[in-house]
Amino acid sequence: MPVNFKTSDAARTTITRDTVELEQVTSNIYESVVVISKRSEQINAELVEELTRKLEEFSSTTDNLEEIFENREQIEISRFYEKLPKPNAIAIKELLDDKIYIRRMDEENELGSKSGKKA
């Protein structure tokens, strides 16, 4: 199920974060930072793909300079995406709202070794 980033109530500006609050989610601040980083990369990839799809509707093989500079719809779409919260802000909000599933590799290795499978 795709997440709707357009309705996210994540911060749209830079704010100071309480590291203790971030640490409480995973019991390790470094692990929280890695989770936020990986999730923000996923969000960014989804947003770029969506924006690219929308902008491809406006591309043509015979563009001239006037068409490129006068396409208001394309400019409005780009401005809309620029105003969205940044991917890292969305990822932090998702982490704090407990909307991110965290899969730990050490737990998978333990499960694999108990069932007789090699890790």
C-alpha positions in Angstrom: 0.0 0.0 0.0 1.6 3.3 -1.1 2.0 6.0 1.6 0.4 9.3 0.8 3.2 11.8 1.3 1.1 14.7 0.1 -1.1 14.6 3.3 1.8 14.0 5.7 1.9 16.2 8.7 5.7 16.0 8.9 7.6 19.2 9.6 8.1 21.3 6.5 10.9 23.3 8.1 14.0 22.4 10.0 13.3 21.8 13.7 15.4 20.6 16.6 14.8 17.0 17.5 15.1 15.4 20.9 17.6 12.5 20.5 16.3 10.8 23.5 12.9 10.5 21.9 14.5 9.1 18.7 16.6 6.6 20.8 13.5 5.3 22.6 12.1 3.7 19.5 15.0 1.4 18.9 16.9 1.6 22.2 19.9 2.8 20.2 20.3 6.3 18.7 22.6 5.0 15.9 20.1 2.4 14.9 17.4 5.0 14.8 19.5 7.2 12.5 20.1 4.2 10.2 16.4 3.4 10.1 15.6 7.1 9.3 18.2 7.2 6.6 17.1 4.0 4.9 13.4 5.0 5.0 14.1 8.5 3.7 16.0 6.9 0.8 12.9 4.8 0.0 10.6 7.8 0.3 12.9 9.9 -1.9 12.9 7.2 -4.6 9.1 7.0 -4.6 8.7 10.7 -4.9 11.3 11.0 -7.7 9.5 8.2 -9.6 6.1 9.8 -9.1 7.3 13.2 -10.2 9.2 11.8 -13.2 6.0 10.0 -14.3 3.9 13.1 -14.1 6.5 15.3 -15.9 6.8 12.7 -18.7 3.3 13.5 -19.7 4.5 16.9 -20.8 7.6 15.8 -22.7 7.6 15.7 -26.5 10.3 15.0 -29.0 9.8 18.4 -30.8 10.0 20.8 -27.9 11.1 24.3 -28.7 12.3 26.9 -26.3 8.9 28.7 -26.1 7.1 25.5 -25.1 9.7 24.6 -22.4 9.5 28.0 -20.7 5.7 28.5 -21.0 4.4 25.2 -19.6 2.6 26.4 -16.5 1.2 23.1 -15.5 4.6 21.5 -15.4 5.9 24.4 -13.3 3.0 24.0 -10.9 3.6 20.3 -10.5 7.3 20.9 -9.7 6.5 23.7 -7.2 4.0 21.4 -5.5 6.6 18.7 -5.0 9.1 21.3 -3.8 6.7 22.3 -1.0 6.2 18.8 0.3 8.1 17.8 3.5 11.6 16.5 2.9 11.9 12.7 2.9 14.0 12.7 6.1 11.2 14.7 7.9 8.6 12.2 6.7 10.8 9.3 7.9 11.3 10.8 11.3 7.6 11.3 11.7 6.9 7.7 10.6 9.5 6.4 13.1 8.0 8.4 16.0 4.5 7.4 15.0 5.6 3.7 15.0 4.7 3.3 11.3 8.0 1.7 10.3 8.7 -2.0 10.5 12.2 -2.6 11.6 13.8 -5.9 10.6 17.0 -6.7 12.4 19.5 -8.9 10.7 20.8 -10.5 14.0 17.3 -11.8 14.8 17.0 -13.3 11.3 20.4 -15.0 11.7 19.3 -16.5 15.1 16.1 -17.8 13.5 17.9 -19.3 10.6 20.5 -21.0 12.8 17.8 -22.5 15.1 16.0 -24.0 12.1 19.2 -25.6 10.8 19.6 -23.2 7.9 23.0 -21.5 7.3 23.0 -17.8 7.8 
